[in-house]
Amino acid sequence: MNKKQRKYKTRDGSSLLIALGITSVLVLVSLGVMTIVVSSIRESTNVTGANMAYYTAEGMLEEGLLANQSHGAGYSDEGTQGGSACTTHPGTNCGSYTIVGQVPENYGYPNIGYGIPAPGTGSAGVGCNPLNPVYKDAWYYDSIHNLYYYGADAPTSNDYSRYEAIDHPCNWNKIKIGDNVSIPLYVTTYDSTSNCPVVDSASGLRICNPADMRLNSITIKVRTPCSNGKSMCANSERYQFCCFDLNTPAQYMKTNPTVMSWQITASNKNGDKFYTLLPNTTTYLNILNCKDDSGNRGRCENKSINNSEIYESQINTGMSSDYIVVKPSDSGIDQNNNSGLISDYLLNGLSFEGSLDNEINKPVLKLSIIHSLQSQDTSIPYLEYQVLTNAATIPPTDSSQTITAQGFSGTFKQVLEVKQPQGSGLLEYVIQQ
């Protein structure tokens, strides 16, 4: 073999190598394209499933809103689309809704009664979970990291502050200047076990008034928020109202105004009479050394009647006495200028006793801020309130009706939640994945 032949002989198979290289490149490109296509298909399927779950939840929410529209305070209900299979998270078009208008029966504070708002639903807290509320055991708060600890997770270090369940910020509501809060003191129900009077024999609608619920006690608690912007703090870190002239009682009264009003409105069962109970404002301003029931000078009270206004120094003093500003032993004045205990009014006492025509029906507690909120060097953004009742036979109506809708599609679940404050058309939406 000559030199030229040997040269061409060494090139045998080079075209095969080139072909294999090109084929490999094409295979790799194809695999990459296939991976992208499969990923896109998977993502598209996921988006479709998530959207189906969302639209189903949205439809169930509309059904819940429609079901709730024609009913009164405390109404509770539930409905499903897809039947019992919803519990197994089936394919598409499966959903459910629940309407909760009362404080859950098992969420009462031990030895205290029911709290409004229901534990875990308050607007004063952050990340509140109504499915895991704090209402029994004490809890701990890490003020440095703004963290809560419960039960077995509670630390033993003294670096964490211990609080009772009732003080948890998720068990309190915010109220700002201009807000009007309505809390029905009755319950609308179709539950025959409630033993409340039937008002519509066709539908079985029942109205549980305070006398039926054995609700004869109301406590109103009010506190200022934390001045450091956190959801929980020691009382010394909360805003303080100021400033009071301790030298002249009359001047002290002017600089210690009522900041929150309360009233209870009701009709009789025939609907042709209307009643209002207002705070007892009895004061004596011309006695130099007199004190109010919080121990503050300048707002003197007739101790046999008890002034039941909610004023600045009373809120300040309440920080050391469980934040109570209106006690069950406080009195009110009705539209006929009759005075007596609030419980007398709720249980058809005062001028209502002895006549079926005068039994109060559907009473509503109304709260509103009526004066600017001023601290030493800044304005106070809002107040926090909590109402306690001792309803014995049926839980009271919550401050809001909560409508929760769920939609399922395959492994996807969407949850939509609406809170509709009692007596308000405003809706507060919460969307969960």
Secondary structure, DSSP 8 states (H G I E B T S, - for coil): --HHHHHHHTTTTHHHHHHHHHHHHHHHHHHHHHHHHHHHHHHHHHHHHHHHHHHHHHHHHHHHHHHHHT--TT--EEEEESGGGGGG--SSSEEEEEEEEE--GGG-BTTTBEEES-TT--SSSSS--TTS---SS-EEEETTTTEEEEGGG---STTSEEE-GGG-GGG-EEE-BT-EEEEESSEEE--GGG---EEETTTTEEEE-HHHHT---EEEEEE--BTTS-S---GGGB-------SS-HHHHHHTS-EEEEEEEEEEETTSS-EEEEEE----B-S-TT-B-TTS-BT-B--TTT----EEHHHHHHHTTTTTEEE-TT-EEEETTS-EEEHHHHHTT-GGGTT-GGG-EEEEEEEEEE-S--B-SSSB---EEEEEEE---SS--EEEEEEEEEEEEETTEEEEEEEEEETT----EEEEE-
